């Protein structure tokens, strides 16, 4: 997946409604594509934009999307805080 620019990620998040609506939809069992899109956009922001990383991790913790997702040994969890941390670690 090519890195998203901050402008692209913010536009994608904005297209899904305000933060309160995104949190509600994500927790209330929104369509899996919506959950994945929000989670992936959040991870991209945290991975590629250092100044927003702490906020992206905090939002990921609050949303909890994919927190309990089973992951094979050696694979990275799609839970945004773990995903962000691992990708940042790999980039050095």
KEKE-3310 file (N, C-alpha, C; in steps of 0.2 Angstrom, whole numbers, plus 5000, padded with zeros to 4 digits):
npx = (5004:5004:5010:4999:4996:4995:4985:4977:4973:4966:4956:4949:4945:4937:4927:4920:4912:4909:4921:4914:4903:4911:4917:4905:4900:4910:4911:4898:4896:4898:4898:4910:4920:4920:4924:4937:4942:4943:4951:4963:4966:4968:4980:4989:4990:4996:5008:5015:5015:5023:5020:5007:5006:5005:4991:4984:4987:4980:4967:4965:4966:4955:4944:4946:4946:4949:4956:4955:4958:4963:4980:4993:5008:5022:5016:5009:4998:4982:4976:4976:4985:4995:4999:5004:5015:5023:5026:5032:5043:5050:5053:5063)
npy = (4994:5011:5025:5036:5053:5066:5075:5067:5057:5064:5069:5057:5052:5063:5061:5051:5056:5066:5065:5059:5052:5043:5035:5030:5023:5014:5006:5002:4992:4995:4993:4981:4986:5000:5000:4995:5005:5017:5012:5009:5022:5029:5022:5024:5038:5039:5032:5039:5052:5060:5070:5068:5056:5052:5056:5048:5035:5036:5038:5026:5017:5021:5018:5004:4995:4980:4975:4963:4954:4939:4935:4928:4920:4930:4939:4956:4964:4971:4980:4997:5005:4995:4992:5004:5006:4995:4997:5010:5006:4997:5006:5013)
npz = (5000:4995:5003:5011:5008:5021:5018:5009:5018:5028:5021:5017:5029:5033:5024:5029:5039:5055:5069:5080:5074:5067:5077:5083:5072:5070:5082:5083:5074:5060:5042:5037:5028:5030:5043:5041:5032:5040:5050:5043:5037:5049:5054:5043:5045:5058:5055:5045:5049:5060:5069:5072:5077:5091:5093:5084:5089:5101:5097:5090:5101:5108:5099:5097:5086:5079:5090:5096:5086:5079:5076:5066:5071:5069:5061:5059:5069:5064:5073:5076:5085:5087:5074:5070:5079:5076:5062:5062:5070:5061:5051:5056)
capx = (5000:5008:5009:4994:4998:4991:4979:4972:4970:4961:4950:4946:4942:4931:4921:4916:4908:4913:4924:4909:4900:4915:4917:4899:4899:4915:4909:4891:4896:4897:4900:4917:4924:4920:4929:4944:4945:4944:4957:4969:4968:4971:4986:4993:4992:5001:5014:5019:5015:5026:5017:5000:5006:5002:4984:4982:4987:4975:4961:4965:4964:4948:4940:4947:4945:4953:4960:4955:4959:4968:4986:4998:5015:5026:5012:5007:4991:4979:4974:4980:4991:5001:5001:5008:5021:5027:5028:5037:5049:5053:5056:5069)
capy = (5000:5017:5029:5042:5060:5069:5078:5062:5053:5068:5069:5051:5052:5068:5059:5046:5060:5068:5060:5056:5048:5038:5031:5027:5018:5008:5002:4999:4987:4997:4989:4980:4990:5006:4999:4994:5011:5021:5010:5010:5029:5031:5019:5028:5045:5038:5029:5043:5059:5060:5075:5066:5049:5051:5056:5042:5029:5037:5037:5019:5014:5022:5014:4997:4991:4974:4974:4956:4951:4934:4936:4922:4922:4934:4944:4962:4965:4977:4985:5003:5006:4990:4992:5010:5005:4991:5000:5015:5003:4994:5011:5015)
capz = (5000:4995:5009:5009:5011:5026:5015:5007:5024:5031:5016:5017:5036:5033:5020:5033:5044:5060:5073:5084:5070:5065:5083:5084:5067:5071:5088:5082:5069:5054:5037:5038:5023:5033:5049:5038:5029:5045:5054:5039:5037:5055:5054:5039:5048:5063:5053:5041:5051:5067:5074:5073:5079:5097:5093:5080:5093:5106:5094:5089:5107:5110:5094:5098:5080:5078:5096:5098:5080:5079:5071:5066:5074:5064:5057:5062:5070:5061:5078:5074:5089:5086:5067:5069:5082:5072:5055:5064:5072:5055:5047:5060)
cpx = (5004:5006:5004:4997:4993:4984:4974:4969:4965:4955:4946:4942:4936:4926:4917:4912:4912:4916:4919:4905:4904:4916:4911:4898:4904:4913:4902:4890:4895:4900:4908:4922:4925:4925:4936:4947:4947:4951:4963:4971:4971:4979:4991:4995:4997:5008:5018:5019:5017:5022:5010:5000:5003:4994:4981:4982:4981:4968:4960:4963:4957:4943:4940:4946:4950:4958:4961:4956:4965:4974:4991:5004:5019:5023:5011:5000:4988:4976:4979:4986:4997:5004:5006:5015:5026:5030:5034:5044:5053:5056:5062:5069)
cpy = (5006:5021:5035:5048:5062:5071:5073:5058:5057:5069:5063:5050:5057:5065:5054:5050:5063:5063:5056:5051:5042:5033:5027:5021:5012:5004:4999:4994:4989:4992:4987:4984:4997:5006:4999:5001:5016:5019:5011:5017:5031:5028:5023:5035:5044:5036:5035:5051:5059:5064:5073:5059:5048:5051:5050:5036:5030:5036:5029:5015:5015:5018:5007:4992:4986:4973:4967:4952:4946:4935:4930:4925:4925:4939:4950:4963:4971:4982:4991:5004:5001:4991:4998:5009:5001:4994:5006:5011:5000:5000:5014:5022)
cpz = (5000:5000:5006:5012:5016:5023:5012:5013:5027:5027:5017:5024:5036:5029:5023:5039:5050:5065:5078:5080:5068:5071:5084:5078:5068:5076:5087:5077:5062:5049:5038:5033:5027:5039:5046:5036:5035:5049:5049:5038:5043:5056:5049:5041:5053:5061:5049:5043:5059:5072:5076:5076:5086:5097:5089:5085:5098:5103:5092:5095:5109:5105:5095:5092:5079:5084:5097:5091:5080:5074:5072:5068:5068:5060:5062:5063:5067:5066:5077:5078:5088:5079:5067:5073:5078:5065:5057:5066:5066:5051:5050:5062)
residu = (UNK:UNK:UNK:UNK:UNK:UNK:UNK:UNK:UNK:UNK:UNK:UNK:UNK:UNK:UNK:UNK:UNK:UNK:UNK:UNK:UNK:UNK:UNK:UNK:UNK:UNK:UNK:UNK:UNK:UNK:UNK:UNK:UNK:UNK:UNK:UNK:UNK:UNK:UNK:UNK:UNK:UNK:UNK:UNK:UNK:UNK:UNK:UNK:UNK:UNK:UNK:UNK:UNK:UNK:UNK:UNK:UNK:UNK:UNK:UNK:UNK:UNK:UNK:UNK:UNK:UNK:UNK:UNK:UNK:UNK:UNK:UNK:UNK:UNK:UNK:UNK:UNK:UNK:UNK:UNK:UNK:UNK:UNK:UNK:UNK:UNK:UNK:UNK:UNK:UNK:UNK:UNK)
# end
